[in-house]
């Protein structure tokens, strides 16, 4: 079951990831996403 809380958490996670990548554009190498650790 897909609840609004799960959708909200996913949205916040994607926004945080986007903000991090935009803030660290000059970084040497991007960190791997932790998407594989969480399987629903």
Residue pairs with C-beta under 8 A, 6 or more apart in sequence:
6 40
17 33
21 30
24 30
